[in-house]
Amino acid sequence: MSPLHHAAEQPAGLRPLPTTPLPVVPAPRRTPSGARPAPARAGAAPAARAGARGDRRSVHLVGVVLCALVVVGARAGVGADWATAAAGPLAALAVLWCRWAGVVGDRSAAVRTAARVALAVAVPGLLTGGGPVTALLAGVAVAGCGLLTAESHRVLGRAVDARRGRAVRRTRTRHPLATPPDLAVLVAAAAVGSAGSLLPGALLLAGGGAPDLLDAGAWALRTSSCVLAVVGAALVVTAPGAGVRRRVLVRRAPGDAPAGVDGAAHGPVAHPLEVALLVVAATSVHVLLWGVLQGAPLAFAALPLSVWVALRASTATTALHVVVVGLVVTACAVADRGPVAGLGEAGPLVAHAFAAVLAVVCLALSLYRHQRDDLLGHLDRTRRAADERADLLRLSFATAPTGMAVVGLEGGRAGVVTEANAALAALVGRPARSLAGRRLDELVGPHEGDGPCALGGGAPRARGAAAPRCEHAVVGDGERRGRLGASRVHPEGRAPYLLVVVEDVTAERRLERALRHRASHDPLTDLPRRELLVRRADAAAGRAGLLFLDLDGFKPVNDSAGHAAGDELLRHVARRLVVTAGPDALVARVGGDEFAVLVPTPDGASPAALSALGRRLVAALEVPVILDSGVFSVSASVGGRTGAPGLGSAGLLHDADLAMYAAKRAGRGRVVLHGDVLAR
């Protein structure tokens, strides 16, 4: 709808709101498979671009190394010798090329990358004097091995991740070698890649002739052992996390690994100097056994040193040690030296088998140790977190401003306090340590009020039901009151208990009493007001008599000495009335200078007793009062009414008031009962 149409529809007298055209959002593109691409997270694009640049640099580096290896091998060898000697390293570099090029899962990109790998192997070999058949077979075999290994590594890695419950990404270009299952995936992928490229590889090793089982086994053993060692070392060293130097030299203690990092540098703390000496010693022994000693069958004598490296060094250091030892062993075997001297063509195969066994043993041991350290670290972090939570809960319980206690529910501990905090100890006036072992009913009195008691059985409540609250007197000075709430707690594997919360409501109750007293008592004399007198008279139900007093001579005092003196005089009058009437009578102020005395039975029902009390009150008031402003004397006219069945507060007040006016007419300073008025 246009702004003009929008304005035309506005009610009369209202201006149209300004409208801003909405930006046009293009529809999301779909991938060739029809699925919408996942939304990019904030900051993901720069990280993806940086990762892509790093992968391109890695691919370029691998390509240069691969071409250089082909050139060196072709110049050093004759005929197919260069391809035979470099088959394993070339296959390992091809695997890294395919992985870091990010082509796994993309058929067209995989074909292009495989073609580049084949050309990178075949062209330099052809240009440096190698035969065309050898160059072609080498390119096809190496490219096929690299592509099949990388793709099978991706598929198997996704399957293992799904089985272990880890998140599986849509495209998996990296699979860090961090756990023993990851090593099993790499071994299986190397076997699949070697088997898939077995035909061109066997033809390559046969030098154009008919391949036999020895050629096929040689190709599989050469490629799988090199892929296992070189690719494993590359996956470990390039795993996400710290830099290469720290990953190779520094090892973290169990529990020091950052949460969520699946790196390969964890392990017991070992000094870098110890690691360096150990690696140098183990490598030197391998060089001695394979390069110096001729024909001595002691190849596996150095294996314990390599195992020691796996136990003490990081996984990255172990992987690099395996690569170096593999290169040394293979080079010595090709030169017909060491334990395999004199074995002919079988010597390099034995050397490759030794290198493969060394890689599997050392990497598996290192990864198992790494996984153990991660588990120990996780347990240590979990234990520390649990201890921190326990300390926090214990501190919160101990320092809570509200009294709290743990009370047993079963057996001999039923109703017994097992733990109490300082607030409860202060509330009951006893040390906190002395409360443990006492019964709860020794600390709080019986339940007060009509509602349910929170301590009534401790039965579990329905979810969402409010916890009952009840009020108890707290053992101590007798004035304290506590509002109790209890929750039943049943920990798994432990006996249930009650968590009792005691809130100190003493000040609240004092305030309530003060407010009620202020509402029902006169603030000047602190005597009850007329309302409280009426309630007490109605409650007496005709069994109480009433004396109604009106002061005589109070107005001149108020006029001559002022209201302050009059107020002070009223306070003196109130105190004299209370003392003279006695503790059973209720003295109330019902007006400015009017007072009433509710006299209970038997005196309230006896005219003689009621009249005698009235006379005592008049005599007490006639005693002069000494104030700062002078000496004053007042009297009172008193009217009385004895109690009678069915006579309520209104009748009492009315009849006593009539009698009081009769006393004033009779000369003041006297007592007249309502019966005397009727008799007249």
C-alpha positions in Angstrom: 0.0 0.0 0.0 1.4 3.4 -0.9 1.7 6.3 1.6 -1.1 8.2 -0.2 -3.5 5.4 0.2 -2.4 5.0 3.8 -3.1 8.7 4.4 -6.5 8.6 2.7 -7.6 5.9 5.2 -6.6 8.0 8.3 -9.5 9.4 10.4 -10.2 13.1 10.0 -8.1 15.4 12.1 -5.1 13.0 12.3 -1.9 13.4 10.3 -0.6 10.3 8.6 2.4 8.7 10.2 5.7 8.9 8.2 6.4 5.7 6.4 9.8 4.2 5.7 10.1 1.7 2.8 11.3 -1.7 4.1 14.6 -3.0 2.7 14.3 -5.8 0.2 15.7 -9.0 1.6 16.8 -11.4 -1.1 15.6 -14.9 -0.9 18.1 -17.3 0.5 20.1 -19.2 -2.1 19.9 -22.9 -2.3 22.8 -25.2 -2.7 22.9 -27.6 -5.7 21.4 -30.3 -3.4 18.4 -28.1 -2.7 19.2 -27.4 1.0 19.5 -23.9 2.3 22.9 -22.9 3.5 23.3 -22.6 7.3 23.2 -19.0 8.6 26.6 -17.5 9.2 27.5 -16.7 12.8 28.8 -13.3 13.8 32.6 -13.4 13.4 32.5 -16.7 11.5 33.4 -15.2 8.1 36.8 -13.7 9.1 37.7 -16.9 10.9 36.6 -18.9 7.8 38.7 -16.7 5.6 41.7 -17.0 7.9 41.3 -20.8 7.9 41.0 -20.9 4.1 44.2 -18.9 3.7 46.0 -21.2 6.2 44.7 -24.3 4.3 45.8 -22.8 0.9 49.3 -22.2 2.3 49.4 -25.7 3.6 48.3 -27.1 0.2 51.0 -25.0 -1.5 53.6 -26.2 0.9 52.6 -29.8 0.4 52.7 -29.4 -3.4 56.1 -27.9 -3.3 57.5 -30.7 -1.1 55.8 -33.4 -3.2 57.3 -32.0 -6.4 60.7 -31.7 -4.8 60.6 -35.2 -3.5 59.7 -36.5 -7.0 62.6 -34.5 -8.5 65.1 -35.7 -5.9 63.9 -39.3 -6.3 64.0 -39.2 -10.1 67.5 -37.7 -10.2 68.8 -40.2 -7.6 67.1 -43.3 -9.0 67.1 -45.1 -12.3 63.9 -46.2 -14.1 61.2 -47.0 -11.6 63.6 -46.9 -8.6 62.6 -43.3 -7.8 58.9 -44.2 -7.6 59.6 -47.3 -5.6 61.7 -45.4 -3.0 59.4 -42.4 -2.7 56.0 -44.2 -3.0 55.2 -44.0 0.7 56.1 -40.4 1.4 54.4 -39.3 -1.9 51.2 -41.1 -0.8 51.3 -39.4 2.6 51.7 -36.0 1.0 48.9 -36.7 -1.3 46.6 -37.5 1.6 47.5 -34.2 3.3 47.0 -32.4 0.0 43.4 -33.8 -0.4 42.5 -33.1 3.2 43.8 -29.5 3.4 42.4 -28.7 0.0 38.9 -29.2 1.5 37.7 -31.5 -1.3 36.4 -34.4 0.8 32.6 -34.7 0.2 32.8 -32.7 -3.0 33.1 -35.0 -6.1 34.1 -32.4 -8.7 36.6 -30.7 -6.4 38.0 -34.2 -5.5 38.5 -35.1 -9.1 40.3 -31.8 -9.8 42.5 -32.1 -6.8 43.4 -35.8 -7.7 44.3 -34.6 -11.2 46.6 -31.9 -9.7 48.2 -34.4 -7.5 48.8 -36.8 -10.4 50.3 -34.1 -12.5 52.5 -32.9 -9.6 53.9 -36.4 -9.4 54.0 -37.4 -13.1 55.3 -34.1 -14.7 58.4 -33.6 -12.6 59.2 -37.3 -12.9 58.9 -37.2 -16.6 60.9 -34.0 -17.0 63.7 -35.3 -14.9 64.3 -38.4 -16.9 61.7 -40.8 -15.7 59.9 -43.0 -18.1 56.4 -42.0 -19.2 54.8 -45.2 -18.0 56.5 -44.9 -14.6 55.4 -41.3 -14.3 51.8 -42.1 -15.3 51.5 -45.0 -12.9 53.1 -43.1 -10.1 50.7 -40.2 -10.6 47.6 -42.4 -10.7 48.7 -44.6 -7.8 49.7 -41.7 -5.5 46.6 -39.6 -6.4 44.3 -42.5 -5.9 45.8 -43.5 -2.6 45.6 -39.9 -1.3 42.0 -39.3 -2.4 40.7 -42.7 -1.1 42.5 -42.3 2.2 41.2 -38.8 2.8 37.6 -39.6 1.9 37.5 -42.8 3.9 39.0 -40.9 6.8 36.2 -38.4 6.6 33.5 -41.1 6.4 34.9 -43.3 9.1 35.5 -40.3 11.3 31.9 -39.2 11.0 30.7 -42.7 11.9 32.9 -42.9 15.0 31.8 -39.4 16.1 28.1 -40.3 15.7 28.6 -43.5 17.7 30.4 -41.6 20.5 27.7 -38.9 20.5 29.9 -36.0 19.4 28.6 -33.3 17.1 29.2 -34.2 13.4 29.7 -31.3 11.1 28.3 -31.3 7.5 31.7 -31.0 5.9 34.6 -32.6 7.8 38.0 -31.4 6.6 39.9 -32.0 9.8 39.9 -34.9 12.2 42.3 -34.2 15.1 44.2 -37.3 16.3 43.3 -36.9 19.9 41.8 -40.3 21.1 42.5 -44.0 20.4 39.4 -44.3 18.2 40.8 -41.5 16.0 44.0 -43.6 15.6 41.9 -46.6 14.6 40.1 -44.5 12.0 43.5 -43.4 10.6 44.7 -47.0 10.4 41.6 -48.1 8.7 41.7 -45.2 6.3 45.3 -45.9 5.4 44.4 -49.5 4.7 41.5 -48.5 2.5 43.6 -46.1 0.5 46.4 -48.6 0.0 43.9 -51.3 -1.1 42.1 -49.0 -3.4 45.2 -48.0 -5.2 46.7 -51.5 -5.1 46.6 -52.2 -8.9 48.5 -49.1 -10.2 50.8 -49.3 -7.2 51.7 -52.9 -7.8 52.2 -52.2 -11.5 54.5 -49.3 -10.5 56.6 -51.4 -8.2 56.8 -54.2 -10.8 58.5 -51.8 -13.2 56.1 -52.4 -16.1 56.2 -56.2 -15.7 53.5 -58.5 -14.3 53.0 -57.7 -10.6 52.9 -60.4 -8.0 51.8 -60.7 -4.4 55.1 -59.3 -3.2 54.7 -56.2 -5.3 51.1 -55.7 -4.0 52.2 -56.3 -0.4 55.1 -53.9 -0.8 52.9 -51.1 -2.1 50.3 -51.6 0.7 53.0 -51.8 3.4 55.0 -48.8 2.1 52.0 -46.5 1.7 50.1 -47.4 4.8 53.1 -47.1 7.1 54.1 -43.7 5.7 50.5 -42.5 5.7 50.1 -43.6 9.3 53.3 -41.9 10.5 53.3 -38.7 8.4 49.6 -38.0 8.4 49.3 -38.8 12.1 52.1 -36.4 12.9 50.6 -33.7 10.7 47.1 -34.1 12.3 48.6 -33.9 15.8 50.9 -30.9 15.2 48.2 -29.0 13.3 45.4 -29.7 15.7 43.5 -26.6 17.0 45.0 -25.1 20.1 48.4 -23.8 21.1 51.3 -23.1 18.7 53.6 -25.8 17.4 56.3 -25.0 19.8 54.1 -25.3 22.9 52.4 -28.3 21.4 55.6 -30.2 20.9 57.5 -29.1 24.0 55.0 -28.1 26.7 52.7 -30.6 28.4 49.8 -29.6 30.6 49.0 -31.3 33.8 45.7 -33.2 34.2 42.9 -30.8 34.7 44.7 -27.8 33.2 43.2 -28.3 29.7 40.7 -25.7 28.7 37.1 -26.9 28.7 36.0 -28.0 25.3 39.5 -28.2 23.7 40.2 -31.6 22.1 43.9 -31.1 21.7 46.7 -33.5 21.8 49.2 -31.9 24.1 47.8 -33.0 27.4 49.7 -35.2 29.8 51.7 -35.3 33.0 54.0 -32.4 33.4 57.5 -33.1 32.1 60.4 -30.7 31.8 61.3 -29.8 28.2 65.0 -30.7 28.9 63.9 -34.2 30.0 61.8 -34.6 26.9 64.6 -33.4 24.6 67.2 -35.7 26.2 64.8 -38.6 26.0 63.9 -38.1 22.4 67.6 -37.7 21.4 68.6 -40.8 23.3 65.8 -42.9 21.8 66.5 -41.7 18.2 70.3 -42.2 18.7 69.7 -45.8 19.8 67.6 -46.4 16.7 70.4 -44.9 14.5 72.9 -47.1 16.2 71.0 -50.3 15.7 70.0 -49.6 12.1 72.8 -47.6 10.8 76.0 -48.6 12.6 75.6 -52.2 13.8 75.6 -54.4 10.7 73.3 -57.4 10.8 72.7 -57.4 14.5 69.1 -58.6 15.2 68.5 -56.0 17.9 65.9 -53.8 16.1 63.3 -54.1 18.8 65.7 -53.3 21.6 65.1 -49.6 21.1 61.3 -50.0 21.3 61.2 -49.5 25.1 62.9 -46.1 24.7 60.3 -45.1 22.1 57.6 -46.3 24.5 59.2 -44.2 27.2 59.0 -41.2 24.9 55.3 -41.9 24.4 54.8 -42.0 28.2 56.7 -38.9 29.0 56.5 -36.6 26.0 53.4 -35.0 24.4 51.5 -36.7 21.6 52.9 -34.3 19.1 56.5 -35.0 20.2 55.8 -38.7 20.0 54.4 -38.4 16.5 57.4 -36.5 15.3 59.7 -39.0 16.9 57.9 -41.8 15.1 58.3 -40.0 11.8 62.1 -39.4 12.3 62.7 -43.0 13.4 60.7 -44.3 10.4 62.8 -42.2 8.0 66.0 -43.5 9.6 64.9 -47.1 9.5 63.7 -46.9 5.9 66.8 -45.2 4.7 69.1 -47.7 6.4 67.0 -50.6 5.0 67.2 -49.2 1.4 71.0 -48.9 1.9 71.1 -52.5 3.0 72.3 -51.8 6.5 71.2 -52.7 10.0 69.3 -55.8 11.1 67.8 -56.3 7.5 71.2 -56.3 5.8 71.4 -59.1 3.3 67.6 -59.7 3.0 67.4 -58.1 -0.5 64.0 -56.8 -1.5 62.5 -58.0 1.7 64.7 -55.7 3.8 62.7 -52.5 3.1 59.5 -54.3 3.7 60.6 -55.4 7.1 61.7 -51.8 7.8 58.3 -50.5 6.8 56.6 -53.1 9.0 58.8 -52.1 11.9 58.0 -48.4 11.3 54.3 -49.2 11.2 54.4 -51.2 14.4 56.4 -48.5 16.1 53.9 -45.8 15.0 50.8 -47.8 16.1 52.3 -48.8 19.5 53.7 -45.4 20.4 50.7 -43.3 19.1 48.2 -45.7 20.7 50.0 -45.5 24.1 50.3 -41.8 23.9 46.7 -41.3 23.0 45.5 -43.6 25.7 47.6 -41.7 28.2 46.2 -38.5 26.9 42.7 -39.8 27.2 43.4 -41.0 30.8 44.8 -37.6 31.6 41.8 -35.9 30.2 39.5 -38.1 32.3 41.6 -37.5 35.4 41.5 -33.8 34.7 37.8 -33.9 34.2 37.3 -35.8 37.4 39.6 -33.3 39.2 37.7 -30.3 37.8 34.4 -32.0 38.7 35.6 -32.7 42.2 36.9 -29.2 42.7 33.6 -27.8 41.4 31.7 -30.1 43.8 33.9 -29.1 46.7 33.3 -25.4 45.8 29.6 -25.9 45.7 29.6 -27.8 49.0 31.7 -25.1 50.6 29.3 -22.4 49.2 26.3 -24.3 50.5 28.0 -24.9 53.9 29.0 -21.2 54.1 25.5 -20.1 53.0 24.0 -22.3 55.7 26.3 -21.2 58.4 26.0 -17.4 57.7 22.4 -17.3 56.7 20.5 -14.5 58.5 17.6 -16.8 59.2 17.9 -19.6 61.7 18.3 -23.0 60.0 18.6 -26.6 61.4 18.9 -30.1 60.0 16.6 -32.5 61.8 16.5 -36.2 61.5 13.4 -38.1 60.5 14.2 -41.8 61.0 15.3 -44.1 63.8 17.0 -42.7 66.9 17.7 -39.4 65.1 14.0 -38.6 64.6 13.3 -35.1 65.8 17.0 -34.6 66.8 18.9 -31.6 65.5 22.1 -32.7 63.7 23.3 -29.3 62.6 22.3 -25.7 63.3 23.6 -22.3 62.1 24.6 -19.3 64.1 21.4 -17.4 63.5 19.3 -20.1 65.2 21.8 -20.3 68.1 21.5 -16.5 68.6 17.7 -16.8 68.4 17.5 -19.4 71.2 20.4 -17.9 73.2 22.7 -20.9 73.1 26.0 -21.7 71.5 25.7 -23.3 68.0 27.7 -26.4 69.0 25.4 -27.1 71.9 22.4 -27.4 69.6 23.6 -30.5 67.8 22.1 -33.6 69.5 19.2 -31.8 71.1 15.6 -32.5 70.3 13.9 -29.7 68.3 11.0 -29.5 70.8 13.6 -28.5 73.4 14.3 -25.4 71.4 10.9 -24.3 70.3 7.6 -24.4 72.2 4.3 -25.8 71.1 2.6 -24.7 67.9 0.6 -21.5 68.2 -2.4 -20.7 66.0 -5.1 -22.7 64.2 -3.2 -23.5 60.9 -1.3 -26.6 60.1 2.1 -27.1 61.8 5.1 -27.2 59.5 6.6 -30.0 61.7 3.6 -32.2 61.5 5.1 -35.4 60.1 7.3 -33.9 57.4 5.3 -35.7 54.7 6.3 -34.8 51.2 4.1 -32.2 49.5 3.0 -32.1 45.9 5.2 -30.2 43.5 4.3 -26.5 43.5 2.5 -26.7 46.9 3.4 -23.9 49.3 5.3 -24.9 52.4 3.2 -24.4 55.6 4.3 -21.9 58.1 3.6 -22.0 61.8 4.5 -19.9 64.8 6.2 -21.2 67.9 7.6 -19.7 71.1 11.4 -20.0 71.1 13.1 -21.2 74.2 15.0 -18.4 75.8 13.8 -15.2 77.5 10.1 -16.2 76.8 9.5 -13.2 74.6 10.9 -14.5 71.4 8.7 -15.9 68.6 9.8 -17.8 65.6 7.9 -18.6 62.3 8.9 -22.1 61.3 8.9 -23.7 57.8 10.2 -27.2 57.1 11.1 -29.0 53.9 11.6 -32.7 53.6 14.9 -33.6 51.8 15.6 -37.2 50.7 19.1 -37.4 49.1 19.8 -40.5 47.0 21.3 -43.2 49.0 20.9 -41.4 52.3 18.3 -41.1 55.1 15.7 -38.3 54.7 15.8 -35.3 56.9 14.0 -32.1 57.6 15.5 -28.7 56.7 13.8 -26.4 59.3 13.9 -22.7 58.7 13.2 -20.5 61.8 12.4 -16.8 61.1 12.7 -14.5 64.0 9.3 -12.7 64.2 9.8 -11.2 67.7 10.2 -7.6 66.5 7.2 -8.1 64.2 5.0 -9.4 67.0 6.2 -6.5 69.2 5.3 -4.0 66.5 1.9 -5.7 66.1 1.2 -5.4 69.8 2.4 -1.8 69.8 0.1 -1.0 66.9 -2.9 -2.8 68.5 -2.2 -1.0 71.9 -1.9 2.3 70.1 -5.2 1.7 68.3 -7.1 0.7 71.5 -5.5 3.1 74.1 -5.4 6.8 74.7 -2.0 8.2 73.8 -2.1 10.8 76.6 -3.0 8.7 79.6 -2.3 5.2 78.1 -5.8 4.1 79.3 -8.0 2.0 77.0 -10.3 3.9 74.6 -14.1 3.8 74.5 -14.0 1.0 71.9 -12.0 -1.4 74.1 -14.3 -0.6 77.0 -17.4 -1.4 74.9 -15.9 -4.8 73.8 -15.1 -5.7 77.4 -18.6 -4.7 78.6 -20.3 -6.7 75.8 -18.0 -9.7 76.7 -19.1 -9.5 80.3 -22.7 -10.0 79.2 -24.3 -8.0 82.1 -22.1 -9.5 84.8 -20.1 -6.2 85.3 -21.0 -2.8 86.7 -19.9 0.6 85.4 -18.9 3.8 87.1 -18.9 6.9 84.9 -16.7 9.9 86.1 -16.7 13.5 85.0 -14.0 15.7 86.5 -15.2 18.8 88.4 -13.0 21.9 88.3 -10.8 20.7 85.4 -11.7 23.5 83.0 -10.4 26.3 85.2 -7.1 24.5 85.6 -6.8 24.1 81.8 -7.7 27.8 81.3 -5.4 29.2 83.9 -2.3 27.0 83.7 -2.6 26.0 80.1 -3.1 22.8 78.2 0.3 21.3 79.1 -0.7 21.5 82.8 -4.1 20.1 82.0 -2.6 17.1 80.2 -0.2 16.4 83.1 -3.1 16.6 85.5 -5.1 14.1 83.4 -2.1 11.7 83.6 -2.1 12.0 87.4 -5.8 11.4 87.5 -5.5 8.3 85.3 -2.8 6.8 87.5 -4.9 7.4 90.7 -7.9 5.8 89.2 -6.0 2.7 88.1 -4.4 2.3 91.5 -7.7 2.9 93.4 -9.9 0.7 91.1 -7.6 -2.3 91.5 -6.2 -4.8 89.0 -9.6 -6.5 88.2 -11.3 -3.3 87.1 -10.8 -1.7 83.6 -10.3 2.1 83.7 -10.9 3.8 80.4 -10.8 7.4 79.1 -14.1 8.0 77.1 -13.8 11.7 76.6 -11.8 14.9 77.3 -12.2 14.8 81.1 -14.5 11.8 81.3 -13.5 8.4 82.5 -15.2 5.0 83.1 -14.5 2.1 85.3 -15.8 -1.3 84.4 -16.1 -3.3 87.6 -16.4 -7.1 87.3 -18.6 -9.4 89.5 -19.2 -9.5 92.4 -18.6 -5.8 93.1 -20.1 -4.8 89.8 -23.4 -6.5 90.7 -23.6 -5.0 94.2 -25.0 -1.5 94.6 -23.2 -1.1 97.9 -19.9 -2.3 96.7 -20.1 -0.2 93.5 -21.1 2.9 95.5 -18.2 2.4 97.9 -15.7 2.1 95.1 -17.1 5.3 93.6 -16.6 7.1 96.9 -13.0 5.9 97.1 -12.3 7.2 93.6 -13.7 10.6 94.5 -11.6 10.7 97.6 -8.5 9.8 95.7 -9.1 12.5 93.2 -9.6 15.2 95.8 -6.1 14.9 97.0 -4.2 18.0 95.6 -1.8 17.4 92.7 1.5 19.2 92.7 2.7 20.3 89.2 5.5 22.5 88.0 2.9 25.2 87.3 1.3 25.0 90.8 -0.9 22.9 93.1 -4.2 21.9 91.7 -7.2 20.0 93.1 -10.1 18.5 91.3 -13.0 16.3 92.2 -15.4 14.1 90.2 -19.1 13.5 89.8 -19.7 9.7 89.6 -22.6 7.9 88.2 -23.0 4.1 88.6 -24.9 1.3 87.1 -24.8 -2.3 88.4 -24.8 -5.2 86.0 -27.9 -7.1 85.1 -28.6 -10.0 82.8 -29.2 -8.9 79.3 -27.8 -5.4 79.8 -25.2 -4.6 77.2 -22.5 -2.0 76.9 -24.9 0.6 75.4 -27.3 0.3 78.4 -24.5 0.4 80.9 -23.0 3.6 79.4 -26.4 5.3 79.0 -27.6 4.5 82.6 -24.3 5.4 84.2 -24.2 8.7 82.2 -27.7 9.6 83.5 -26.6 8.9 87.0 -23.4 11.0 86.5 -25.5 14.0 85.5 -27.7 13.5 88.5 -24.6 13.6 90.7 -23.6 16.9 89.2 -27.0 18.4 89.8 -26.9 17.1 93.4 -23.8 19.2 94.1 -20.8 17.5 92.5 -18.1 15.5 94.2 -20.5 12.6 94.9 -21.7 9.2 93.7 -25.1 8.5 92.4 -26.3 5.1 91.2 -28.9 4.6 88.5 -31.2 2.9 90.9 -31.2 6.0 93.1 -32.2 8.1 90.1 -35.1 5.8 89.4 -36.1 5.9 93.0 -36.3 9.7 92.9 
